Amino acid sequence: MGWRKLFFPAKVHSRRALVPLTAVSKANRRRNHRVSAFLPVFVYGHSHDGPFTEHAVTLNVSANGGLLSLSRALAPSQQFLVANVQTNEELPCRIARSIKTEAGATLVGFEFLRPAPRFWSIEFRP
């Protein structure tokens, strides 16, 4: 069998450019499944003007971290502690992404510094 038959089956007669699947899957690739969950957390950290604490609520969570809204801007790679109010467990985290909204809040995507798949008390699918 020739290489053309292997990559271009006879059923495909379109001359349009094909988008490689790897380009699409890399853009949407996640390490873990995300779950929309509004869980109360307490955040401890240091910003440019000193230490801070803030009550917050997660927007979504995963086995590796989550997304929450804070009233202050934080820098990517900055570390802080997040406490799950329901379980009183604390974990060190790192900011992976920070987005300032038009309303003045900051959306913070964070990841745990050490694996903690049970931190949210949710069983995540593999």
N, C-alpha and C positions, 0 to 999 in steps of 0.2 A: 504494500500500500504506500503510495506516495505521500509526502508531507502535506501537500495541498488538500488531499482528501481527508486527512486527519484533522486539520484545523479549519477547513471550509467544507462542511458537509454539503451534499447535493441539494438539500432542502433550502438552503440559504441562497437566494438569488439577488439580494439587495446589494447595491454598491455603496451604501452609506457607510461612513466610518464607524466602526464599532468601538464603544467605550470599554476599556479593560475593566473587569470586575474588581481588580485589586485597587484601582483608583477610587472607586465608590466605597468599597469596604473600609479602606484606611481612614477616610473622612469620618465615618460613623462608628469606628471601632472603639469599644469600651472594654475595660478590664473586667468589670462586673455589671450585672443587671442593676438598673436604677429603679427605685420605687418612690412615687410621690408620697411623702409623709410629712405631716406638720407636727414635729416632735419638739418639745421645749428643751432648750439647751442653755447653758451658761458659759460665756466665753471670757477667758482671761488672757490678756496679752499686753504687749508694749507697742505703742505707736510713737511717732516723732515727738509728741508732747508728753510722754511718760506712760506709766501703766494705766490700764483700763479694764473694766469689767462691764459686761453687757448681757442682759437677758435677750435671747433670740429664739426664733422658731425655724426649723429646717424647712426647706421647700421640697427637696428630694434627698434620698440617702442611698448609699450603696455599701457593700462590704468593705470598701476602701476609703470611704469618706462621705462627703455630701455637699449640699449647696444651701447656704443660708443668707439672710439679708441682715446687714449691720448698718448702724447709723454713721459709722466713720469709715474713712478710706484706709485700706491696708495695702501693703506692697506685696507683689508676688514673691514667693519663697520665704516670706516672713513666717515665723513659727508662733504658735499660741496653744493654749489648752482649751479643749472643749469638754464640758461636763454634761452628761446625759442626766437631766433632772429626774427622770423616772427611776433610774437605777443608781444614781449617785456615783457613777463611774466616770473617771477623767482620763483623757488620752491626749498626748501631744500631737499636734497637727502642723501641716505646712500648707500655705496658701498656694494653690495651683493656678488660680485665675481670679481676677478681681475686676468687676464691671460697675461703673458708676451709672445709676439710673437718672432719668430726668426728674424724678421725685426727690432726689437728694440721697437716697439710700445707696448702699453698695452691696451688690451681689457677690458673695465670696464662695468660690469653689475650693474645697479643701480636701486633703488626703491625710490619712493617718500615717505617722512615722513608723509605726510597727503594725503588723497585721492584727485586725480585731474584727473578725467576721460576725461576732455575736454582740458587738457594742450597742447596736440599735434594738436588740431583742427581736430581730426579724430573720427568718430563714430565707436567704437569697438563693434563687435557682442558679445552677452552674452555667 
